C-alpha cells in the first residue's frame, strides 16, 4: 500500500505532545526518554505513525471502534454538510439526522422503540442506571434500586460506571464507589468457578438468581451485562446462559440492560451481540461502532414500556427523565452514524464479519496446536481472543508482562497492532485481543496470524 501523503517533519508536534498531552492508560515516565506513538493517517485497516511507518491495525483504533475502517470520505462529507447546515442545539429539541438515525436504528432492533442520545459509552450506561433508579423511586418507593453487574465485564470509566465494573484493577484507587451495585459471577467456562459441571451456562446464570435472592428480589431493579465480555477476556457466554438469564429477569421484575458499546454495529456478525441469543432486553446501550469513531455519539435505547414510565403522571413535576447530555445535541454523531450504517449494509459487512471471524478462529486454533502458550481460543465474529497460559493442564495464566511482550513484538517486528487485557483483572491479564475492522480480508487475517506466530515463538524462546 502507498505511504500516506503530506509526510512532514513532525518533530515540533511530538515535542508539543510530550509537553502537554496526558495520554490515556499511560505511565508517562517513559516519555522522558522515548517519544509517544502518534498516529498521523489511516486508510482501510492501515495506519501510519509520525515516522511514516505503516501498521496493520487489528484492534480498530485501539479500543474496538473503527468498524468500517479509516479514510471513509462519505462519512466525512456527511458530517461536514450537516455541520454547515446545523451543528448543534440542545437535546430538548429534535434534529433531522437525530430523527432519521433513530428510525434506522430501531428498524434493526425489534422490540425496542426509543433512542436517547449522549456522547460516550460511560454516559450511555449512566443513563440506563438513572432509568432504573428513577423507576425504583416512582414505582417501588426507592427500594428496588440495586443494579447487578458481572465479574470481568466493563461498563465505563466514570465513578458510577466503575461502580458497576467487574474489573478490580480498573477500580483500584478510585473508591469509594456509588452504592447499590452488586456483582454476580462471570460465565467463562474455561475458568469454571464450580468445577466440572453439566450445563455450565445454566449454572452460571443460576448464580445470578442466587445473588438476587441473597440481596432480596424486592431490592434489585436492574442487571447489566455485555453480550460478549470484551476487555475482561473476550468471553462468549455458554449455551443456555442467555435463555436462563432472561427467565430470571422476568421472574423477579429486573430490567435487563445489554451493554453493546463494543459488540454493537456488526462487531459479532449481527447488528447487536444480543441478537445471537434471542434476548429481549429492556435497555440497550451502544457507542464505539455507531459512527466508527468519525464523530462522538452514544445511544441508550429502550422499549416503549420503559419509556412510558417517564410520562405516566403529567401532573407530577418530577415524572419525566430529568437529564440532559450537552453533546447529545450534536448533529455530527447521528449524521456520521447514518452513513456508517449505510456502509455496513451496502458492503455486506455483517456477512463478511461472520466469514472472516470464522476464518480467524480457525487460524488461531492452528496457532494453538503449535504454541503451548495458547490455552484457549474464543470469540464471535471479528471479536476474538486467545488466552495465554504457562501450563495447559493447570491453566496457570501467564504474567501480564508475557502477554504484553507478545503485543510489543507484533508491533516491533511486523508493525501489526494487537491488544491484550491489561491492568484489569488481578492475575488474569493474559488474553490477546483481536478486533480488526469489519472490512478485513483473509490476507489481513493471515498477516495478523503471521505476526502473532512469530511473536509467540520469540517470546517463548526469550
C-alpha distance (Angstrom), angle and dihedral (degrees) to the residues before:
residue distance angle dihedral
X1 . . .
X2 3.79 . .
X3 3.76 118.2 .
X4 3.80 117.1 -106.6
X5 3.75 120.0 -87.8
X6 3.78 127.2 -112.6
X7 3.81 96.5 36.7
X8 3.78 105.7 179.6
X9 3.76 138.4 166.7
X10 3.80 102.9 -76.7
X11 3.81 95.5 -176.3
X12 3.79 94.4 114.9
X13 3.79 92.2 45.5
X14 3.79 91.7 52.0
X15 3.80 90.3 48.9
X16 3.81 90.4 50.8
X17 3.79 89.3 50.3
X18 3.80 92.6 50.3
X19 3.79 91.5 47.3
X20 3.79 99.7 46.0
X21 3.82 116.5 11.1
X22 3.80 121.4 94.7
X23 3.81 102.5 -155.6
X24 3.78 122.6 -146.7
X25 3.80 119.1 -104.9
X26 3.80 92.0 -1.1
X27 3.79 136.8 132.1
X28 3.79 100.4 -143.1
X29 3.80 99.1 -160.4
X30 3.80 89.1 89.7
X31 3.81 91.4 58.8
X32 3.79 88.0 70.2
X33 3.80 87.3 75.1
X34 3.82 105.8 19.9
X35 3.78 133.4 42.9
X36 3.80 120.3 -110.9
X37 3.78 116.5 -112.5
X38 3.78 111.8 -101.7
X39 3.80 121.3 -167.4
X40 3.79 107.8 -147.8
X41 3.78 105.7 174.8
X42 3.79 142.1 4.9
X43 3.79 139.7 -163.9
X44 3.77 125.8 175.8
X45 3.81 106.6 -37.7
X46 3.81 92.8 -22.7
X47 3.79 128.9 95.4
X48 3.79 132.2 179.6
X49 3.79 128.4 -143.9
X50 3.78 129.2 -143.3
X51 3.81 91.1 -85.8
X52 3.81 91.6 54.8
X53 3.80 95.1 -108.4
X54 3.80 114.7 149.9
X55 3.80 119.6 -131.4
X56 3.80 133.6 -173.1
X57 3.80 106.6 -130.6
X58 3.81 109.5 -143.0
X59 3.82 94.2 171.7
X60 3.82 102.2 55.3
X61 3.78 98.2 -118.3
X62 3.79 96.0 -20.4
X63 3.79 94.3 -75.3
X64 3.83 107.8 55.8
X65 3.80 96.3 -92.9
X66 3.82 117.2 113.6
X67 3.81 96.1 74.1
X68 3.81 97.3 163.0
X69 3.80 95.9 40.2
X70 3.79 134.4 -114.6
X71 3.78 130.4 -54.0
X72 3.81 99.9 33.4
X73 3.79 101.1 164.8
X74 3.81 94.0 -175.5
X75 3.81 90.9 61.0
X76 3.80 91.3 47.5
X77 3.81 89.9 48.7
X78 3.81 92.2 49.5
X79 3.80 90.8 51.4
X80 3.80 93.4 46.0
X81 3.80 93.2 48.9
X82 3.79 92.1 48.8
X83 3.80 94.4 47.3
X84 3.80 92.2 53.2
X85 3.81 90.4 51.5
X86 3.83 99.4 41.1
X87 3.78 123.6 -20.1
X88 3.78 103.9 177.5
X89 3.74 148.6 -2.2
X90 3.79 126.2 160.4
X91 3.77 116.8 -84.1
X92 3.80 93.2 -110.0
X93 3.81 83.6 83.6
X94 3.79 130.2 53.0
X95 3.80 132.4 -116.9
X96 3.78 134.1 -156.1
X97 3.84 96.8 -117.3
X98 3.81 90.8 42.0
X99 3.80 92.5 55.0
X100 3.81 94.3 41.2
X101 3.79 95.4 48.9
X102 3.81 92.3 45.6
X103 3.81 89.3 55.1
X104 3.81 91.4 48.7
X105 3.79 92.1 46.8
X106 3.78 96.3 49.0
X107 3.81 89.0 51.1
X108 3.83 86.7 63.9
X109 3.81 93.4 48.7
X110 3.83 112.9 59.8
X111 3.80 111.0 -157.3
X112 3.80 94.7 25.3
X113 3.80 123.0 98.2
X114 3.83 116.3 165.9
X115 3.81 133.6 63.0
X116 3.81 125.1 -159.9
X117 3.82 113.2 -168.2
X118 3.79 126.8 -144.1
X119 3.79 133.4 142.7
X120 3.82 113.0 -105.3
X121 3.77 141.8 30.2
X122 3.79 91.8 -112.1
X123 3.77 89.9 54.2
X124 3.80 93.1 45.8
X125 3.80 89.9 55.4
X126 3.80 91.5 45.2
X127 3.80 88.3 58.1
X128 3.79 90.3 51.7
X129 3.81 90.8 52.4
X130 3.78 90.3 49.8
X131 3.80 89.7 52.1
X132 3.80 89.7 55.0
X133 3.79 93.7 45.5
X134 3.80 95.5 47.4
X135 3.81 91.6 47.9
X136 3.81 88.3 49.4
X137 3.80 90.6 56.5
X138 3.80 95.7 42.4
X139 3.80 97.0 46.8
X140 3.80 108.1 19.8
X141 3.78 106.5 31.7
X142 3.79 90.2 -105.5
X143 3.79 93.9 -64.1
X144 3.82 100.5 109.1
X145 3.79 92.7 62.1
X146 3.81 106.1 116.3
X147 3.78 118.9 113.0
X148 3.80 120.9 -156.5
X149 3.80 122.7 -146.6
X150 3.80 132.2 -178.4
X151 3.78 129.8 -111.8
X152 3.83 111.3 -103.6
X153 3.82 94.0 18.9
X154 3.80 120.1 118.1
X155 3.79 125.7 -152.0
X156 3.78 106.1 171.9
X157 3.75 148.5 -58.5
X158 3.82 107.3 -90.5
X159 3.80 117.3 101.2
X160 3.81 92.3 -102.1
X161 3.80 92.1 43.9
X162 3.81 88.6 51.2
X163 3.80 87.7 49.0
X164 3.79 85.9 64.2
X165 3.80 94.3 41.7
X166 3.77 122.3 112.6
X167 3.80 95.8 -156.0
X168 3.79 110.9 95.8
X169 3.79 97.7 -163.9
X170 3.79 91.5 52.7
X171 3.81 87.7 54.7
X172 3.79 98.6 44.6
X173 3.83 115.8 119.2
X174 3.81 95.0 7.0
X175 3.79 101.2 90.4
X176 2.91 154.7 142.6
X177 3.77 89.4 83.4
X178 3.77 134.7 -155.3
X179 3.81 107.2 -81.1
X180 3.78 124.4 -122.6
X181 3.81 99.9 53.4
X182 3.81 117.5 118.3
X183 3.81 129.2 -175.4
X184 3.79 128.2 -129.7
X185 3.84 125.4 -163.4
X186 3.80 121.4 -83.6
X187 3.81 122.0 -111.2
X188 3.82 102.8 -133.7
X189 3.80 103.5 135.6
X190 3.82 91.2 -168.1
X191 3.80 85.9 67.8
X192 3.79 100.0 34.8
X193 3.80 114.7 -172.4
X194 3.81 90.2 -156.5
X195 3.78 102.4 48.0
X196 3.79 120.1 -123.5
X197 3.79 106.5 -10.3
X198 3.78 133.8 163.2
X199 3.81 116.2 -117.4
X200 3.80 93.6 17.2
X201 3.79 91.3 -178.6
X202 3.80 91.3 58.4
X203 3.79 91.1 46.0
X204 3.81 92.5 50.8
X205 3.80 91.7 48.4
X206 3.80 92.1 47.3
X207 3.80 87.1 58.1
X208 3.81 86.5 67.5
X209 3.79 90.4 55.4
X210 3.80 89.6 50.1
X211 3.81 90.1 55.9
X212 3.81 91.5 47.8
X213 3.80 90.9 52.3
X214 3.80 91.9 45.5
X215 3.81 92.5 51.0
X216 3.80 93.8 39.4
X217 3.79 120.6 -100.0
X218 3.78 90.2 -122.3
X219 3.83 89.2 63.0
X220 3.84 99.6 48.7
X221 3.80 115.7 86.7
X222 3.80 105.1 161.1
X223 3.80 146.3 22.0
X224 3.81 121.8 -160.1
X225 3.80 121.6 -162.9
X226 3.78 138.2 164.0
X227 3.83 110.6 -125.4
X228 3.81 87.6 -135.0
X229 3.80 114.2 13.9
X230 3.80 108.4 -117.9
X231 3.81 120.5 -172.7
X232 3.79 91.4 17.5
X233 3.78 91.0 73.0
X234 3.84 110.2 -63.4
X235 3.81 95.1 -84.8
X236 3.81 119.5 -172.8
X237 3.83 109.5 -158.0
X238 3.81 113.8 -114.5
X239 3.78 124.1 -112.6
X240 3.79 114.4 -70.9
X241 3.80 94.5 17.3
X242 3.77 100.2 108.7
X243 3.81 95.7 42.2
X244 3.78 90.2 55.0
X245 3.82 93.0 44.4
X246 3.78 89.6 54.6
X247 3.81 91.2 50.6
X248 3.79 91.8 50.6
X249 3.82 93.6 49.9
X250 3.79 91.9 50.6
X251 3.79 92.6 45.5
X252 3.80 94.1 54.5
X253 3.82 99.4 32.2
X254 3.81 93.0 -113.9
X255 3.81 119.1 158.7
X256 3.80 109.8 -124.1
X257 3.81 113.0 -139.0
X258 3.80 117.2 -169.0
X259 3.81 115.3 -159.4
X260 3.82 105.2 -147.7
X261 3.80 94.8 165.8
X262 3.82 90.1 121.6
X263 3.81 103.3 20.2
X264 3.80 97.9 44.6
X265 3.80 126.0 104.0
X266 3.76 99.5 34.5
X267 3.79 103.7 -48.1
X268 3.83 92.9 130.3
X269 3.82 96.8 35.8
X270 3.80 97.5 -92.4
X271 3.79 126.1 75.7
X272 3.80 88.2 -102.7
X273 3.78 130.4 14.6
X274 3.80 94.8 -126.0
X275 3.80 89.4 61.3
X276 3.81 90.1 74.4
X277 3.79 89.2 67.2
X278 3.80 107.0 41.9
X279 3.79 92.0 -113.4
X280 3.80 120.2 163.0
X281 3.81 105.4 -155.2
X282 3.77 127.7 -167.4
X283 3.81 94.5 -146.6
X284 3.82 131.1 18.6
X285 3.81 124.9 -169.9
X286 3.80 126.6 -162.5
X287 3.79 141.4 166.9
X288 3.82 128.3 139.4
X289 3.81 104.1 62.5
X290 3.81 94.7 31.5
X291 3.81 89.3 93.3
X292 3.82 98.3 5.0
X293 3.79 90.6 -119.7
X294 3.81 94.8 -61.4
X295 3.82 89.2 116.2
X296 3.79 135.9 2.6
X297 3.80 113.3 -97.7
X298 3.78 140.0 140.9
X299 3.77 132.4 177.1
X300 3.78 134.7 -153.3
X301 3.79 106.3 -160.6
X302 3.81 124.4 -166.3
X303 3.77 142.5 179.5
X304 3.77 118.6 -103.9
X305 3.80 87.9 -109.9
X306 3.80 91.7 61.5
X307 3.81 91.2 43.7
X308 3.81 91.6 52.2
X309 3.80 90.8 59.8
X310 3.79 87.5 72.0
X311 3.80 97.4 55.9
X312 3.78 101.3 36.5
X313 3.83 95.5 112.4
X314 3.78 115.1 29.6
X315 3.80 90.4 -179.6
X316 3.81 90.7 64.0
X317 3.84 108.7 85.6
X318 3.83 90.2 -151.7
X319 3.81 96.9 48.0
X320 3.80 98.9 103.9
X321 3.79 133.6 68.6
X322 3.79 101.8 -82.0
X323 3.77 96.9 -160.7
X324 3.77 137.1 109.3
X325 3.79 134.7 -174.9
X326 3.78 110.8 -156.8
X327 3.76 95.8 -151.5
X328 3.78 91.4 40.3
X329 3.79 81.1 82.3
X330 3.80 93.9 62.3
X331 3.79 114.2 112.5
X332 3.80 95.7 -155.4
X333 3.81 92.1 78.4
X334 3.79 99.5 56.7
X335 3.82 91.2 37.4
X336 3.80 89.5 56.7
X337 3.81 91.3 41.7
X338 3.81 92.4 55.9
X339 3.79 92.3 54.9
X340 3.81 91.5 40.9
X341 3.81 89.8 56.2
X342 3.79 91.8 47.3
X343 3.81 90.1 54.4
X344 3.80 91.7 49.2
X345 3.80 90.0 52.5
X346 3.80 101.6 38.9
X347 3.80 94.3 46.5
X348 3.82 93.6 44.1
X349 3.79 90.4 -125.9
X350 3.79 95.4 161.3
X351 3.80 89.5 59.8
X352 3.78 90.4 45.6
X353 3.80 90.2 50.0
X354 3.79 91.4 54.6
X355 3.81 93.5 48.0
X356 3.79 96.3 43.4
X357 3.80 91.5 43.3
X358 3.78 90.5 55.7
X359 3.78 89.9 47.5
X360 3.79 92.3 49.9
X361 3.80 91.9 50.8
X362 3.82 89.2 50.9
X363 3.80 91.5 51.4
X364 3.80 92.2 47.3
X365 3.79 90.0 50.5
X366 3.80 86.9 55.7
X367 3.80 88.7 53.7
X368 3.80 89.8 48.4
X369 3.81 89.6 56.0
X370 3.80 88.7 52.0
X371 3.82 103.1 38.9
X372 3.81 121.6 51.9
X373 3.80 89.0 -160.0
X374 3.81 89.1 76.5
X375 3.79 110.6 82.6
X376 3.79 101.3 168.3
X377 3.80 139.1 9.3
X378 3.81 120.4 -160.1
X379 3.77 143.1 151.9
X380 3.78 150.1 118.2
X381 3.78 123.1 -115.2
X382 3.80 112.7 -34.7
X383 3.78 90.9 -17.9
X384 3.78 105.7 94.3
X385 3.79 138.5 158.0
X386 3.80 137.8 -168.7
X387 3.80 115.6 -159.7
X388 3.80 114.3 -146.9
X389 3.80 121.6 -144.6
X390 3.78 135.2 179.1
X391 3.81 91.6 -145.0
X392 3.80 123.7 25.2
X393 3.78 94.1 -159.9
X394 3.80 96.0 54.0
X395 3.83 93.8 28.1
X396 3.79 88.7 -134.5
X397 3.81 104.9 176.8
X398 3.77 119.1 -124.6
X399 3.81 115.3 -114.7
X400 3.77 114.6 -91.1
X401 3.80 88.3 -111.6
X402 3.81 90.3 65.1
X403 3.80 93.6 52.7
X404 3.79 89.7 46.8
X405 3.80 90.1 49.7
X406 3.81 89.1 57.4
X407 3.80 90.1 50.3
X408 3.81 91.3 48.7
X409 3.79 93.0 47.6
X410 3.81 92.4 52.1
X411 3.79 88.8 53.2
X412 3.79 96.9 44.1
X413 3.78 101.6 40.7
X414 3.81 102.2 32.5
X415 3.82 105.8 14.0
X416 3.80 90.2 -122.2
X417 3.80 116.2 142.8
X418 3.80 113.8 -145.4
X419 3.80 130.8 161.3
X420 3.79 139.5 -131.7
X421 3.78 136.8 -169.7
X422 3.78 106.1 -90.2
X423 3.80 136.5 -176.7
X424 3.79 88.8 -14.5
X425 3.81 111.7 98.4
X426 3.79 120.3 31.1
X427 3.77 107.0 -118.9
X428 3.80 94.3 -3.2
X429 3.79 106.4 76.8
X430 3.78 88.3 119.1
X431 3.82 108.2 109.8
X432 3.80 123.1 106.2
X433 3.82 110.9 -140.8
X434 3.80 127.9 -149.6
X435 3.80 126.3 -175.1
X436 3.79 111.3 151.1
X437 3.79 119.3 178.6
X438 3.79 114.6 -76.4
X439 3.81 89.8 -109.8
X440 3.83 90.5 69.7
X441 3.81 117.7 137.7
X442 3.80 131.3 -154.5
X443 3.79 87.8 -101.1
X444 3.81 90.2 56.5
X445 3.81 91.3 48.3
X446 3.80 90.8 48.9
X447 3.79 90.4 52.3
X448 3.80 91.0 51.6
X449 3.80 92.0 47.8
X450 3.80 91.6 48.1
X451 3.80 90.4 54.0
X452 3.81 93.3 48.4
X453 3.81 91.7 45.9
X454 3.79 91.7 55.3
X455 3.79 93.0 42.6
X456 3.80 93.4 52.2
X457 3.80 90.0 49.1
X458 3.80 93.7 50.3
X459 3.81 95.8 41.8
X460 3.81 92.2 48.5
X461 3.81 90.1 49.5
X462 3.80 91.8 48.3
